[in-house]
Amino acid sequence: IKQSAASPKLLQHTGRAVVFESVEDMTLRVDDPALDVTADDVLVLRNAGPKGAPGMPEAGYLPIPKKLARTGVKDMVRISDARMSGTAFGTIVLHITPESAVGGPLGLVRNGDMIRLDVAKRSIDLLVDEAELQKRRAALATAGTPDWAKRGYAHLFNETILQADEGCDFDFMRAKGK
């Protein structure tokens, strides 16, 4: 999170998750008048990281749903495994790792779950009991090779790209001994 771009009132916030499965899903649904969303909710975009998107596009700047923007909402908590432009504004937590496409924590979030953000404590908590989280972990589909990555450069990319906290580079491009 870039604190200087965040709304101070949202630096400590608990809200209900509204989950988008992909950039495409977000694009199709975020402005749907029927979307069940309030200004206190937390927008979650997953499968937008290095492998999930693929390529970790600048898709982390989730727009405020139009029906909320029309009422004056300028910011809300947004969480993603994507990235965004450094000039963007908002209370947006990015680069969640490991990304959801490889079994990361965003893959466990469901619509309606409560999420607590506390920037001062450097924490994001999914307020779901551990037994339920264990069930969700067990139910996560094992990430096989996606259809787009069966061969060639796409296969090389999918097999060797690192997560955001490791630089989103190819694993074989690291300096020896690092």
N, CA, C and O of each residue as an XYZ file, in Angstrom:
712
protein
N       0.861     -1.180      0.000
C       0.000      0.000      0.000
C       0.902      1.236      0.000
O       1.914      1.290      0.697
N       0.513      2.199     -0.781
C       1.235      3.473     -0.776
C       0.451      4.398      0.154
O      -0.561      4.979     -0.239
N       0.938      4.525      1.404
C       0.206      5.274      2.421
C      -0.091      6.704      2.013
O      -1.157      7.231      2.332
N       0.830      7.334      1.317
C       0.623      8.733      0.941
C      -0.527      8.899     -0.050
O      -1.064      9.998     -0.193
N      -0.906      7.829     -0.729
C      -2.005      7.889     -1.695
C      -3.312      7.349     -1.120
O      -4.353      7.409     -1.774
N      -3.255      6.822      0.103
C      -4.428      6.210      0.723
C      -5.242      7.238      1.502
O      -4.723      8.267      1.934
N      -6.514      6.940      1.670
C      -7.389      7.784      2.484
C      -7.137      7.463      3.956
O      -7.271      6.306      4.355
N      -6.774      8.453      4.772
C      -6.473      8.188      6.181
C      -7.575      7.417      6.906
O      -7.282      6.561      7.741
N      -8.836      7.710      6.598
C      -9.939      7.035      7.294
C     -10.017      5.544      6.954
O     -10.679      4.787      7.664
N      -9.351      5.112      5.877
C      -9.400      3.701      5.478
C      -8.157      2.913      5.882
O      -8.064      1.720      5.595
N      -7.206      3.561      6.539
C      -5.973      2.869      6.918
C      -6.213      1.806      7.984
O      -5.395      0.907      8.176
N      -7.330      1.919      8.663
C      -7.792      0.872      9.578
C      -9.263      0.666      9.236
O     -10.102      1.526      9.508
N      -9.565     -0.482      8.637
C     -10.908     -0.683      8.082
C     -11.252     -2.166      8.075
O     -10.397     -3.012      7.811
N     -12.495     -2.466      8.365
C     -13.017     -3.826      8.235
C     -14.227     -3.754      7.321
O     -15.119     -2.927      7.512
N     -14.243     -4.634      6.324
C     -15.349     -4.621      5.376
C     -15.587     -5.983      4.756
O     -14.788     -6.909      4.899
N     -16.686     -6.074      4.077
C     -17.121     -7.310      3.424
C     -16.455     -7.433      2.060
O     -16.395     -6.463      1.305
N     -15.957     -8.615      1.747
C     -15.278     -8.850      0.465
C     -16.268     -8.929     -0.690
O     -17.309     -9.582     -0.607
N     -15.906     -8.239     -1.771
C     -16.583     -8.373     -3.062
C     -15.485     -8.834     -4.010
O     -14.574     -8.073     -4.337
N     -15.580    -10.090     -4.449
C     -14.477    -10.747     -5.157
C     -14.690    -10.757     -6.665
O     -15.767    -11.083     -7.163
N     -13.623    -10.389     -7.375
C     -13.568    -10.503     -8.832
C     -12.514    -11.558     -9.151
O     -11.392    -11.484     -8.649
N     -12.864    -12.537     -9.978
C     -11.987    -13.673    -10.267
C     -10.841    -13.351    -11.211
O      -9.837    -14.063    -11.239
N     -10.984    -12.286    -11.981
C      -9.967    -11.943    -12.981
C     -10.193    -10.502    -13.425
O     -11.197     -9.879    -13.079
N      -9.247     -9.992    -14.191
C      -9.406     -8.647    -14.752
C     -10.658     -8.604    -15.624
O     -11.422     -7.640    -15.571
N     -10.864     -9.638    -16.417
C     -12.050     -9.684    -17.280
C     -13.337     -9.672    -16.456
O     -14.275     -8.943    -16.776
N     -13.381    -10.479    -15.397
C     -14.557    -10.521    -14.533
C     -14.827     -9.143    -13.925
O     -15.969     -8.687    -13.886
N     -13.768     -8.489    -13.453
C     -13.931     -7.153    -12.882
C     -14.474     -6.180    -13.929
O     -15.399     -5.417    -13.652
N     -13.903     -6.211    -15.112
C     -14.324     -5.309    -16.182
C     -15.803     -5.508    -16.512
O     -16.527     -4.541    -16.748
N     -16.238     -6.746    -16.527
C     -17.626     -7.053    -16.875
C     -18.620     -6.700    -15.770
O     -19.762     -6.342    -16.060
N     -18.196     -6.796    -14.497
C     -19.162     -6.671    -13.402
C     -19.068     -5.422    -12.540
O     -20.053     -5.063    -11.895
N     -17.926     -4.747    -12.501
C     -17.741     -3.681    -11.512
C     -18.779     -2.567    -11.641
O     -19.150     -1.968    -10.632
N     -19.247     -2.277    -12.822
C     -20.234     -1.213    -13.010
C     -21.651     -1.725    -13.225
O     -22.544     -0.956    -13.582
N     -21.859     -3.011    -13.011
C     -23.196     -3.588    -13.129
C     -24.065     -3.033    -11.993
O     -23.707     -3.185    -10.825
N     -25.176     -2.406    -12.304
C     -26.038     -1.858    -11.253
C     -26.507     -2.917    -10.253
O     -26.861     -2.587     -9.121
N     -26.511     -4.179    -10.666
C     -26.960     -5.250     -9.778
C     -25.854     -5.764     -8.853
O     -26.118     -6.604     -7.993
N     -24.616     -5.275     -9.016
C     -23.522     -5.721     -8.157
C     -23.835     -5.365     -6.706
O     -24.139     -4.214     -6.391
N     -23.758     -6.361     -5.829
C     -24.009     -6.170     -4.403
C     -22.749     -5.582     -3.771
O     -21.843     -6.318     -3.380
N     -22.695     -4.255     -3.674
C     -21.508     -3.573     -3.161
C     -21.912     -2.283     -2.461
O     -22.816     -1.575     -2.904
N     -21.221     -1.989     -1.351
C     -21.408     -0.728     -0.633
C     -20.041     -0.065     -0.463
O     -19.008     -0.684     -0.713
N     -20.045      1.177     -0.044
C     -18.799      1.923      0.143
C     -17.918      1.320      1.232
O     -16.707      1.541      1.235
N     -18.503      0.568      2.149
C     -17.727     -0.045      3.231
C     -17.113     -1.384      2.846
O     -16.328     -1.944      3.611
N     -17.453     -1.899      1.686
C     -16.924     -3.193      1.252
C     -15.461     -3.089      0.851
O     -14.918     -1.995      0.696
N     -14.833     -4.251      0.685
C     -13.447     -4.359      0.230
C     -13.471     -5.064     -1.119
O     -13.881     -6.221     -1.208
N     -13.033     -4.375     -2.168
C     -12.977     -4.990     -3.494
C     -11.721     -5.849     -3.582
O     -10.631     -5.400     -3.226
N     -11.872     -7.080     -4.053
C     -10.759     -8.023     -4.166
C     -10.649     -8.474     -5.617
O     -11.605     -8.995     -6.192
N      -9.479     -8.268     -6.197
C      -9.194     -8.755     -7.552
C      -8.113     -9.810     -7.444
O      -7.027     -9.549     -6.926
N      -8.412    -11.001     -7.933
C      -7.406    -12.066     -7.901
C      -7.133    -12.581     -9.305
O      -7.815    -12.231    -10.268
N      -6.116    -13.422     -9.386
C      -5.654    -13.989    -10.663
C      -5.158    -12.904    -11.611
O      -5.375    -12.971    -12.821
N      -4.490    -11.904    -11.042
C      -3.925    -10.817    -11.839
C      -2.430    -10.647    -11.566
O      -1.846     -9.610    -11.881
N      -1.823    -11.671    -10.980
C      -0.396    -11.629    -10.679
C       0.451    -12.108    -11.843
O      -0.031    -12.187    -12.973
N       1.718    -12.429    -11.575
C       2.645    -12.816    -12.642
C       2.163    -13.999    -13.491
O       2.264    -13.958    -14.717
N       1.642    -15.045    -12.854
C       1.173    -16.215    -13.606
C      -0.307    -16.122    -13.953
O      -0.721    -16.550    -15.030
N      -1.093    -15.576    -13.063
C      -2.540    -15.583    -13.236
C      -3.061    -14.746    -14.375
O      -4.053    -15.113    -15.004
N      -2.418    -13.627    -14.658
C      -2.972    -12.701    -15.655
C      -2.761    -13.133    -17.104
O      -3.730    -13.014    -17.854
N      -1.664    -13.600    -17.576
C      -0.313    -13.613    -17.021
C       0.392    -12.277    -17.239
O      -0.067    -11.415    -17.989
N       1.520    -12.143    -16.558
C       2.383    -10.994    -16.766
C       2.238     -9.871    -15.762
O       2.940     -8.866    -15.870
N       1.356    -10.006    -14.790
C       1.140     -8.997    -13.753
C       0.880     -7.614    -14.345
O       1.676     -6.696    -14.145
N      -0.225     -7.458    -15.071
C      -0.525     -6.171    -15.701
C      -0.849     -5.094    -14.666
O      -1.105     -5.392    -13.499
N      -0.834     -3.866    -15.105
C      -1.217     -2.748    -14.237
C      -2.739     -2.717    -14.120
O      -3.397     -1.803    -14.618
N      -3.279     -3.722    -13.461
C      -4.728     -3.854    -13.315
C      -5.172     -3.674    -11.871
O      -6.353     -3.832    -11.561
N      -4.243     -3.348    -10.989
C      -4.556     -3.250     -9.572
C      -5.362     -2.028     -9.179
O      -5.892     -1.967     -8.069
N      -5.462     -1.054    -10.071
C      -6.260      0.129     -9.764
C      -7.723     -0.196    -10.053
O      -8.277      0.213    -11.073
N      -8.331     -0.936     -9.136
C      -9.734     -1.309     -9.303
C     -10.585     -0.046     -9.241
O     -10.465      0.734     -8.297
N     -11.432      0.159    -10.224
C     -12.256      1.374    -10.219
C     -13.333      1.314     -9.139
O     -13.794      0.239     -8.756
N     -13.716      2.475     -8.668
C     -14.869      2.566     -7.770
C     -16.098      2.263     -8.630
O     -16.274      2.876     -9.682
N     -16.952      1.323     -8.196
C     -18.157      1.051     -8.989
C     -18.943      2.343     -9.255
O     -19.119      3.169     -8.359
N     -19.405      2.501    -10.484
C     -20.090      3.745    -10.882
C     -21.256      4.090     -9.969
O     -21.477      5.259     -9.656
N     -22.005      3.073     -9.539
C     -23.159      3.391     -8.695
C     -22.728      3.986     -7.354
O     -23.498      4.722     -6.737
N     -21.515      3.682     -6.892
C     -20.998      4.298     -5.667
C     -20.378      5.659     -5.965
O     -20.547      6.606     -5.198
N     -19.663      5.751     -7.075
C     -19.042      7.027     -7.462
C     -20.100      8.112     -7.622
O     -19.872      9.266     -7.260
N     -21.249      7.744     -8.159
C     -22.338      8.719     -8.345
C     -22.845      9.280     -7.018
O     -23.403     10.376     -6.974
N     -22.648      8.526     -5.942
C     -23.086      8.992     -4.618
C     -21.978      9.738     -3.885
O     -22.157     10.145     -2.737
N     -20.829      9.919     -4.543
C     -19.740     10.680     -3.947
C     -18.596      9.855     -3.389
O     -17.645     10.419     -2.849
N     -18.661      8.537     -3.503
C     -17.570      7.691     -3.003
C     -16.341      7.914     -3.878
O     -16.389      7.742     -5.096
N     -15.245      8.297     -3.238
C     -14.001      8.579     -3.958
C     -12.953      7.487     -3.744
O     -12.049      7.329     -4.564
N     -13.066      6.736     -2.650
C     -12.069      5.713     -2.336
C     -12.726      4.616     -1.513
O     -13.706      4.851     -0.806
N     -12.182      3.444     -1.616
C     -12.560      2.318     -0.779
C     -11.377      1.363     -0.764
O     -10.496      1.457     -1.618
N     -11.346      0.445      0.197
C     -10.236     -0.497      0.278
C     -10.334     -1.472     -0.883
O     -11.389     -2.040     -1.163
N      -9.195     -1.647     -1.552
C      -9.092     -2.570     -2.676
C      -7.824     -3.392     -2.494
O      -6.787     -2.865     -2.093
N      -7.913     -4.687     -2.791
C      -6.803     -5.620     -2.577
C      -6.626     -6.464     -3.826
O      -7.605     -6.925     -4.414
N      -5.366     -6.668     -4.238
C      -5.121     -7.440     -5.454
C      -3.720     -8.027     -5.479
O      -2.817     -7.558     -4.786
N      -3.557     -9.067     -6.296
C      -2.218     -9.604     -6.565
C      -1.635     -8.973     -7.831
O      -0.613     -9.429     -8.344
N      -2.288     -7.925     -8.328
C      -1.818     -7.190     -9.511
C      -0.882     -6.058     -9.089
O      -0.490     -5.950     -7.927
N      -0.537     -5.225    -10.058
C       0.232     -4.007     -9.801
C      -0.549     -2.845    -10.401
O      -1.565     -3.051    -11.064
N      -0.070     -1.617    -10.167
C      -0.711     -0.444    -10.764
C       0.326      0.648    -10.952
O       1.446      0.552    -10.448
N      -0.048      1.659    -11.663
C       0.820      2.807    -11.896
C       1.186      3.466    -10.572
O       0.371      3.529     -9.652
N       2.397      3.946    -10.486
C       2.844      4.631     -9.282
C       2.189      5.976     -9.065
O       2.320      6.559     -7.988
N       1.491      6.479    -10.058
C       0.833      7.778     -9.922
C      -0.628      7.651     -9.506
O      -1.306      8.662     -9.324
N      -1.120      6.431     -9.355
C      -2.526      6.216     -9.010
C      -2.789      6.544     -7.538
O      -1.889      6.465     -6.702
N      -4.022      6.907     -7.242
C      -4.456      7.265     -5.891
C      -5.394      6.198     -5.364
O      -6.142      5.590     -6.130
N      -5.358      5.969     -4.069
C      -6.347      5.113     -3.451
C      -5.777      4.213     -2.379
O      -4.567      4.014     -2.280
N      -6.682      3.671     -1.578
C      -6.324      2.738     -0.514
C      -6.314      1.346     -1.129
O      -7.286      0.596     -1.044
N      -5.191      1.028     -1.747
C      -5.095     -0.184     -2.553
C      -3.876     -0.992     -2.127
O      -2.744     -0.513     -2.192
N      -4.122     -2.215     -1.693
C      -3.053     -3.131     -1.308
C      -2.765     -4.001     -2.522
O      -3.658     -4.664     -3.049
N      -1.514     -3.991     -2.958
C      -1.118     -4.670     -4.195
C      -0.051     -5.724     -3.945
O       0.462     -5.871     -2.835
N       0.268     -6.454     -5.012
C       1.380     -7.417     -5.023
C       1.204     -8.506     -3.969
O       2.201     -9.002     -3.443
N      -0.021     -8.893     -3.644
C      -0.237     -9.955     -2.663
C       0.473    -11.208     -3.168
O       0.242    -11.650     -4.293
N       1.340    -11.778     -2.326
C       2.085    -12.977     -2.709
C       1.983    -14.033     -1.619
O       1.871    -13.682     -0.444
N       2.019    -15.307     -1.967
C       1.943    -15.759     -3.349
C       0.590    -15.394     -3.957
O      -0.416    -15.276     -3.257
N       0.594    -15.222     -5.260
C      -0.630    -14.836     -5.966
C      -1.658    -15.964     -5.924
O      -1.313    -17.121     -5.686
N      -2.900    -15.621     -6.153
C      -3.986    -16.600     -6.070
C      -3.845    -17.725     -7.087
O      -4.266    -18.849     -6.815
N      -3.266    -17.453     -8.244
C      -3.137    -18.476     -9.293
C      -2.228    -19.631     -8.883
O      -2.269    -20.699     -9.494
N      -1.412    -19.424     -7.857
C      -0.535    -20.501     -7.391
C      -0.895    -20.919     -5.964
O      -0.070    -21.496     -5.256
N      -2.113    -20.629     -5.553
C      -2.582    -21.068     -4.243
C      -2.413    -20.061     -3.125
O      -2.494    -20.426     -1.952
N      -2.180    -18.804     -3.457
C      -1.992    -17.773     -2.440
C      -3.263    -17.438     -1.681
O      -4.337    -17.946     -2.002
N      -3.140    -16.578     -0.670
C      -4.252    -16.309      0.242
C      -5.494    -15.694     -0.394
O      -6.599    -15.919      0.101
N      -5.355    -14.930     -1.466
C      -6.553    -14.358     -2.101
C      -7.466    -15.443     -2.655
O      -8.668    -15.227     -2.809
N      -6.902    -16.606     -2.955
C      -7.703    -17.723     -3.450
C      -8.674    -18.268     -2.419
O      -9.605    -18.995     -2.767
N      -8.466    -17.926     -1.152
C      -9.333    -18.409     -0.073
C     -10.507    -17.475      0.205
O     -11.460    -17.863      0.881
N     -10.447    -16.262     -0.304
C     -11.474    -15.253     -0.016
C     -12.744    -15.545     -0.812
O     -12.693    -15.864     -2.000
N     -13.878    -15.430     -0.134
C     -15.182    -15.611     -0.774
C     -15.989    -14.322     -0.626
O     -15.770    -13.546      0.305
N     -16.916    -14.104     -1.545
C     -17.836    -12.973     -1.419
C     -18.499    -13.022     -0.049
O     -18.975    -14.072      0.383
N     -18.528    -11.889      0.623
C     -19.179    -11.806      1.925
C     -18.258    -12.011      3.110
O     -18.630    -11.671      4.233
N     -17.061    -12.557      2.900
C     -16.100    -12.699      3.999
C     -15.735    -11.311      4.515
O     -15.734    -10.339      3.760
N     -15.430    -11.229      5.783
C     -14.964     -9.966      6.351
C     -13.441     -9.921      6.291
O     -12.759    -10.896      6.607
N     -12.927     -8.762      5.877
C     -11.484     -8.536      5.780
C     -11.152     -7.308      6.616
O     -11.832     -6.284      6.544
N     -10.080     -7.432      7.422
C      -9.632     -6.307      8.241
C      -8.263     -5.837      7.746
O      -7.324     -6.627      7.641
N      -8.165     -4.556      7.447
C      -6.906     -3.923      7.067
C      -6.472     -3.020      8.213
O      -7.256     -2.205      8.698
N      -5.222     -3.167      8.646
C      -4.654     -2.283      9.661
C      -3.249     -1.922      9.207
O      -2.294     -2.658      9.457
N      -3.134     -0.787      8.540
C      -1.859     -0.382      7.953
C      -0.808     -0.154      9.032
O       0.349     -0.530      8.844
N      -1.180      0.450     10.156
C      -0.218      0.704     11.232
C       0.400     -0.598     11.738
O       1.580     -0.637     12.086
N      -0.394     -1.652     11.775
C       0.103     -2.965     12.223
C       0.663     -3.790     11.073
O       1.153     -4.901     11.279
N       0.587     -3.239      9.847
C       1.052     -3.948      8.651
C       0.365     -5.311      8.522
O       1.015     -6.335      8.311
N      -0.962     -5.297      8.655
C      -1.689     -6.566      8.594
C      -2.965     -6.464      7.762
O      -3.634     -5.432      7.707
N      -3.259     -7.576      7.127
C      -4.538     -7.792      6.454
C      -5.010     -9.145      6.963
O      -4.298    -10.142      6.837
N      -6.198     -9.182      7.532
C      -6.706    -10.424      8.099
C      -8.017    -10.815      7.439
O      -8.922     -9.996      7.281
N      -8.101    -12.075      7.060
C      -9.340    -12.658      6.566
C     -10.039    -13.221      7.792
O      -9.562    -14.187      8.388
N     -11.154    -12.635      8.173
C     -11.826    -12.979      9.425
C     -12.750    -14.180      9.236
O     -13.973    -14.087      9.340
N     -12.110    -15.299      8.956
C     -12.795    -16.576      8.750
C     -12.098    -17.584      9.652
O     -10.870    -17.592      9.742
N     -12.874    -18.438     10.323
C     -12.238    -19.360     11.270
C     -11.334    -20.367     10.552
O     -11.525    -20.679      9.377
N     -10.361    -20.853     11.288
C      -9.319    -21.705     10.718
C      -9.880    -22.997     10.122
O      -9.368    -23.471      9.108
N     -10.910    -23.571     10.720
C     -11.498    -24.803     10.177
C     -12.053    -24.559      8.769
O     -11.870    -25.383      7.873
N     -12.725    -23.434      8.584
C     -13.261    -23.101      7.258
C     -12.128    -22.841      6.268
O     -12.206    -23.256      5.111
N     -11.079    -22.157      6.717
C      -9.938    -21.906      5.828
C      -9.279    -23.216      5.401
O      -8.855    -23.351      4.253
N      -9.190    -24.171      6.310
C      -8.617    -25.483      5.962
C      -9.464    -26.171      4.889
O      -8.921    -26.762      3.955
N     -10.785    -26.096      5.018
C     -11.670    -26.674      3.997
C     -11.435    -26.005      2.646
O     -11.360    -26.674      1.615
N     -11.320    -24.695      2.662
C     -11.100    -23.954      1.416
C      -9.752    -24.303      0.794
O      -9.650    -24.458     -0.423
N      -8.717    -24.427      1.627
C      -7.395    -24.806      1.095
C      -7.470    -26.171      0.421
O      -6.922    -26.369     -0.664
N      -8.147    -27.104      1.068
C      -8.266    -28.459      0.525
C      -9.042    -28.470     -0.789
O      -8.790    -29.306     -1.657
N      -9.983    -27.544     -0.933
C     -10.823    -27.502     -2.133
C     -10.188    -26.745     -3.296
O     -10.669    -26.834     -4.426
N      -9.114    -26.003     -3.032
C      -8.467    -25.260     -4.120
C      -7.985    -26.232     -5.187
O      -7.354    -27.246     -4.887
N      -8.284    -25.918     -6.393
C      -7.829    -26.757     -7.508
C      -6.312    -26.688     -7.594
O      -5.720    -25.614     -7.483
N      -5.697    -27.832     -7.790
C      -4.256    -27.853     -7.993
C      -3.965    -27.165     -9.313
O      -4.517    -27.517    -10.355
N      -3.100    -26.193     -9.245
C      -2.787    -25.411    -10.442
C      -1.947    -26.237    -11.398
O      -0.758    -26.453    -11.164
N      -2.558    -26.692    -12.463
C      -1.820    -27.367    -13.519
C      -1.356    -26.333    -14.524
O      -1.527    -25.131    -14.315
N      -0.780    -26.792    -15.594
C      -0.350    -25.872    -16.643
C      -1.581    -25.375    -17.391
O      -2.336    -26.180    -17.936
N      -1.793    -24.060    -17.425
C      -2.958    -23.543    -18.155
C      -2.821    -23.783    -19.656
O      -1.714    -23.953    -20.167
N      -3.934    -23.794    -20.342
C      -3.930    -24.057    -21.786
C      -3.032    -23.104    -22.560
O      -2.404    -23.498    -23.543
N      -2.970    -21.846    -22.120
C      -2.168    -20.864    -22.850
C      -0.668    -21.127    -22.706
O       0.135    -20.524    -23.417
N      -0.285    -22.027    -21.787
C       1.141    -22.223    -21.487
C       1.615    -23.651    -21.742
O       2.474    -24.155    -21.019
N       1.078    -24.287    -22.736
C       1.446    -25.684    -23.007
C       2.786    -25.828    -23.716
O       3.427    -26.875    -23.625
N       3.217    -24.778    -24.422
C       4.467    -24.917    -25.161
C       5.102    -23.553    -25.441
O       4.492    -22.506    -25.223
N       6.319    -23.598    -25.921
C       7.022    -22.399    -26.352
C       7.312    -21.414    -25.233
O       7.471    -21.783    -24.069
N       7.375    -20.141    -25.625
C       7.699    -19.083    -24.673
C       6.696    -19.047    -23.521
O       7.086    -18.845    -22.370
N       5.421    -19.237    -23.816
C       4.405    -19.206    -22.760
C       4.679    -20.285    -21.717
O       4.503    -20.053    -20.521
N       5.108    -21.460    -22.165
C       5.442    -22.537    -21.227
C       6.659    -22.150    -20.386
O       6.658    -22.323    -19.168
N       7.689    -21.631    -21.038
C       8.887    -21.180    -20.326
C       8.505    -20.132    -19.277
O       8.942    -20.209    -18.129
N       7.702    -19.172    -19.671
C       7.253    -18.125    -18.758
C       6.537    -18.732    -17.557
O       6.890    -18.442    -16.413
N       5.544    -19.563    -17.806
C       4.728    -20.127    -16.738
C       5.551    -20.972    -15.766
O       5.284    -20.975    -14.565
N       6.531    -21.675    -16.275
C       7.331    -22.567    -15.431
C       8.407    -21.841    -14.635
O       8.850    -22.351    -13.605
N       8.838    -20.668    -15.080
C      10.015    -20.057    -14.455
C       9.807    -18.659    -13.880
O      10.716    -18.125    -13.244
N       8.645    -18.055    -14.082
C       8.454    -16.685    -13.591
C       8.329    -16.687    -12.068
O       7.686    -17.563    -11.490
N       8.943    -15.712    -11.437
C       8.924    -15.589     -9.980
C       7.739    -14.738     -9.526
O       7.132    -14.020    -10.320
N       7.426    -14.834     -8.248
C       6.342    -14.054     -7.664
C       6.766    -12.593     -7.464
O       7.944    -12.257     -7.583
N       5.796    -11.740     -7.163
C       6.042    -10.298     -7.041
C       7.111     -9.975     -6.003
O       7.950     -9.102     -6.226
N       7.086    -10.674     -4.870
C       8.064    -10.373     -3.827
C       9.477    -10.819     -4.194
O      10.437    -10.502     -3.492
N       9.598    -11.558     -5.300
C      10.905    -12.008     -5.783
C      11.303    -11.296     -7.080
O      12.337    -11.606     -7.671
N      10.480    -10.343     -7.518
C      10.841     -9.507     -8.650
C      10.174     -9.798     -9.973
O      10.453     -9.105    -10.951
N       9.291    -10.805    -10.054
C       8.581    -11.138    -11.300
C       9.541    -11.372    -12.461
O       9.218    -11.055    -13.605
N      10.690    -11.912    -12.183
C      11.688    -12.192    -13.209
C      11.728    -13.700    -13.435
O      11.122    -14.461    -12.681
N      12.433    -14.126    -14.458
C      12.631    -15.555    -14.669
C      13.584    -16.082    -13.604
O      14.567    -15.420    -13.270
N      13.302    -17.266    -13.068
C      14.158    -17.794    -12.007
C      15.595    -18.026    -12.470
O      16.521    -17.948    -11.662
N      15.795    -18.308    -13.751
C      17.145    -18.567    -14.258
C      17.933    -17.281    -14.523
O      19.099    -17.346    -14.911
N      17.318    -16.126    -14.321
C      18.002    -14.850    -14.534
C      18.654    -14.317    -13.254
O      19.296    -13.267    -13.272
N      18.488    -15.037    -12.157
C      19.088    -14.608    -10.890
C      20.604    -14.750    -10.935
O      21.150    -15.618    -11.616
N      21.259    -13.880    -10.196
C      22.713    -13.991    -10.069
C      23.035    -15.287     -9.330
O      22.278    -15.701     -8.452
N      24.118    -15.913     -9.664
C      24.525    -17.166     -9.015
C      24.635    -16.955     -7.511
O      25.167    -15.946     -7.049
N      24.124    -17.920     -6.755
C      24.204    -17.863     -5.302
C      23.147    -17.006     -4.635
O      23.188    -16.838     -3.416
N      22.212    -16.462     -5.374
C      21.179    -15.588     -4.791
C      19.880    -16.328     -4.632
O      18.898    -15.757     -4.159
